């Protein structure tokens, strides 16, 4: 299976007290090209203090990747079950309207500490949802600069990579 449409871009979006947020256009368009059911899968990121999101069909890629790692002889025995739980057990689905409005499921919203604002960041096959204040404090200089810029605290020339 091949992914023809990738999540690329970033945007800051307000989150209301009920957890409702409007998906940025880059997420809505890519998800719409990859799946017609307007449902996202959201869960805690594997390593960072944010959420990971993708369409339902992307689960097949995650399963294949999890199985590949499970079958590696040099992989620690406990890594595969933990990866599988995180990828499949700690996720929730969220339907979104044609205009992109959806409600963040409370469990995953707590994992990502999302409140007031959400920073969406494309990562190719998936996208991340960050609390922008947490992203601004990240060890990743580019992510931190992106968050500060989206929050209006900084200038985009602070990016360390040429892509900015």
N, C-alpha and C positions, 0 to 999 in steps of 0.2 A: 504494500500500500504506500502511496506517495502523497505528500502534502503539497498541494498546489498553491495555497494561499497562506501567507504568514502574517502574524501580528507584528506590526511595526509602528512605532510612534509613542507618544506620551501625552497625557492630558490630566488636568486636575478637575475633579467634579465634586459638587456639594453633596453631602449625605444628610438627609433629614432625620428627625428624631425617631422615625419608624424604620430607618435603615434603607429608605428608598434612594436610589441614585440612578442617574441617566448614564448609560454606557457611552463613552466617547465614540465618535464616528469610526475611528480606525478599528475599534473592537467590533462594533455592530456590523460594519461592512465585511470584515474578514469572517466573522462567525456566520454571517448570512450566506457567504459564498461556500463555506465548508459544510453547512448543515441547514436544512430548511425548517427544523423544528423549534427554533428560537429558544433553546435551552442551553444554559451554561453549567459546567461542573466547576465548583469552587472548593478549595481546601487549603490547608496550611502548606506553605512552601517547604520544600525538602530541607533547606538549610538556613534561609533568611527569615526574619520576623515580618513576613508579609503573607499574602494569599496568592495562590496560583489559580488561574482560570483558563478554561479551554472548552471546546465544544465536545459533545458526547463521543463523536467518532475518534477523537484524539486518545480516548481511553485505550484503544487497541494498540497504539504506539507505546503507551506507558506499560501496558501488560507485556508486550514483546520485550521492552527494555528491562523490566523487572525479571522476567524469565531468563533473559540472556545473562543478567548479573547473578541470578540464583544458580545457574548451571556452571558458572566459572569455578574452576577448582581452587583458585587462590582467594576467592571471596570469603570473608568471615561468615560462618553459618547463621549468625543472628541478623545480619544485614538484610537478607531477602525478606523475612517476615515483617521487619520494621518498615522497609520500603513499601511492601504490599499494603500494609495497614494504612500508611500515610497516603498512598496513591488511591486507595479504593475504600477504606473504612472510615476515614476522617473527612470525606467529601460530602457535599450536598449539592443538589441540583437547584437551579433557579431559572424560571422562565422569564423572558423579557418581552415587552411589547414591541411593536414595530418601531415606535419612536425611541426605543432603547431603555425605557424605564423598567427597573426591576428592583426587588427587595433583597438586600444581602441577608442570607440566612443567619440567624443570631449566633449559632455555634461558630461558624467560620468568621463572622465579623469579630467575635471575641478573640479568636486566634490571631487575627491580623491587627487587633486593637484599632479598628476603623471607627472613627467618630468625627462628625463634622465635615471632613474633607477626605477624598480618596484620590490617590495618585495612581493612575493606570500607566503601566510601562509594558510595551510589547517586547517579547523575548523570542519571536519566531513561531514555534509551534504552539506556544501558550502566551499568556500575559500575566503580569503581576499586579496586585492591588496593594498599595502601601498606605499606611498612615504617613502623610508627607512629612510630619515633624520627625518621625522615626527615620525615614529615608534621608532627611537632611543631616542626620547624625551618623549616617552609615560610614563604615571604613572604606567603602567603594567611593572614591573621589568623584567619579562621573555621576553616579547615582545621587550623591550628596549635592553636587552642583546643580543637577537637574531639578531636584526637589526644591532647593533654595530659589532657583530661577522661577519655577512654576509658582512658588509662594510669593514671589516678588521681592525676595530678600537679597538677590544676587544678580550678577551679570553673566550671560551665557559664555563669555570669554574665559570663565574659570574652569571650563571643561579641560581635562587632561588629555583626552584623546582627540585626534583630528576630526573624528566624525561629529562630536558634539551634538 
